[in-house]
Amino acid sequence: MGRCMARLLKKSTEVTLCGRSFRRAARVAKIVGVRVADIDICMLQSDILIAAVPPTSLPELAGEASQHMRDGALFVDISSVKCGIVEEVTRLLPERLEYVSIHPLFASHRVGIKNVVIVPVRVRCWMDKFRELLLTCGMSVVECSAEEHDRAMATFQVLHHFAYLSLKGALKRLGFEEKESPFTTYSFKRTLAVLRLIEGNIQAIEEIQRRNKFSDDARRIFIEEAKRLDNLFRTPGICEPEGFRKNLGVPSGRNLKNYG
């Protein structure tokens, strides 16, 4: 995500990329087309520091930022879970630094719709300027609290990912092997493509499932609904068209179209 944000932000501001490994940071900076510098220099010279690191690394980075960033600078973290994380980062950052937490809801700078959630934690002068920077770079901004964010993400991430992970586990138990088959439908091919994306981001997905404090309820409701649907299919007569629509909450005027 750091690489993606750098590609977008370089359109309207000067971007310098840094990292624990200078060699790796220099290689990425060359690909993206931005400057590179040592992490200490970045902290000393930057008006805005965007931390695109795993949640487990944020406290250490915030501690370093508290020592090196200049007065009035803005510390920004990118995280998929807010509650718990923003409190810990706030505790580590001194009052002289401003702080917002963001969550870009896209994975590539090439997508058309680029929504970004902003959680203002400690802001005095930077909020309007930072929001305008994101807008200028083609992003749409949604502002909310940490709790509002995590409640929403329990639906849009926790529930979504859990459904796919459950499907993946069921496919494995049924002996499915991902190879070309004359029985594969178009929609199933699309589902497999999503599963491959999830597999490539499994560490972040696991952290979201474990860290979002609303995740337990989301998973519980999913499991309850799966059991309820299983019971529907086992009950004679309940799956007549109108009864089926009613139990699934599908309006009676809407046709159930063929979908392969």
C-alpha positions, 0 to 999 in steps of 0.5 A, spaced: 500 500 500 505 504 501 508 503 494 500 505 491 500 511 495 506 514 493 504 513 486 498 517 487 501 522 491 507 524 487 502 527 482 501 533 487 507 533 492 514 531 493 514 524 495 520 521 499 520 513 500 524 510 506 525 503 509 529 499 514 532 496 508 535 502 504 537 498 498 530 495 498 527 502 499 531 505 493 529 499 488 522 501 490 523 508 489 526 507 482 520 503 480 515 508 483 519 514 480 520 518 487 526 520 491 529 515 497 532 517 503 534 514 510 529 513 515 531 518 520 532 523 514 525 522 512 523 523 519 527 530 520 525 533 514 518 531 512 511 535 513 507 528 513 510 521 515 505 516 512 507 509 515 505 503 511 507 498 516 504 492 519 500 493 525 505 490 530 511 494 527 507 501 528 508 502 536 516 502 534 515 506 528 511 511 532 516 511 538 522 513 533 517 518 530 516 521 537 524 523 537 525 525 530 519 528 527 519 536 527 514 540 531 507 540 528 508 535 523 503 530 521 504 522 522 499 518 518 498 510 519 495 506 514 491 500 518 485 496 517 483 496 524 483 502 528 480 501 535 486 499 540 491 501 534 490 508 534 490 509 542 497 505 542 500 510 537 497 516 540 500 514 547 507 514 544 506 520 540 508 527 543 502 532 543 507 537 538 505 532 533 498 531 529 496 524 528 491 521 523 489 514 521 487 512 514 485 506 510 485 506 503 479 501 500 483 499 494 489 495 492 491 499 486 493 506 483 489 503 477 482 502 479 477 507 478 474 508 485 479 510 490 475 511 497 480 512 503 477 512 510 480 518 515 480 517 522 482 524 525 485 522 532 489 528 534 489 534 528 489 541 529 492 544 522 493 539 518 486 535 517 483 540 511 490 540 508 491 533 508 484 531 506 485 536 500 491 533 498 488 526 497 482 529 493 487 532 489 490 526 487 484 522 485 481 519 492 475 520 495 475 521 502 470 518 508 471 521 515 469 517 521 471 515 528 475 509 529 469 505 532 465 507 526 470 504 522 471 498 525 464 496 525 463 497 518 469 493 516 466 487 520 461 487 515 466 489 509 472 485 510 471 481 516 465 477 514 467 478 506 474 474 508 471 469 512 466 467 507 471 466 502 476 462 507 470 458 509 469 456 502 476 455 501 476 450 507 470 446 504 473 446 497 479 443 500 475 438 504 471 436 498 478 434 494 477 440 490 484 441 486 485 448 482 486 445 475 482 446 468 475 442 469 469 442 464 465 443 470 468 449 472 463 455 471 464 462 469 462 465 476 466 459 479 472 462 476 471 469 478 471 466 485 477 462 484 481 469 482 478 472 489 481 466 493 488 467 490 488 474 492 486 472 499 491 467 499 496 472 497 494 477 503 493 472 508 497 475 514 493 482 513 487 478 513 488 474 519 490 480 523 484 483 521 480 477 523 483 477 530 484 485 531 477 487 529 473 487 536 467 486 532 469 480 528 467 475 533 459 477 532 460 478 525 463 471 524 457 468 529 452 471 525 455 468 518 455 461 522 448 462 524 445 464 517 449 458 514 446 453 519 439 457 518 440 456 510 442 449 511 435 448 515 431 451 509 434 446 504 432 440 509 425 443 510 420 440 505 416 445 501 420 451 504 424 452 498 418 453 493 420 460 489 416 465 494 417 461 500 425 461 498 425 469 497 421 470 503 426 467 507 432 470 504 429 477 504 429 477 496 423 482 494 418 477 491 418 482 484 425 480 483 426 474 478 432 469 480 436 470 474 440 464 471 447 465 474 453 460 472 
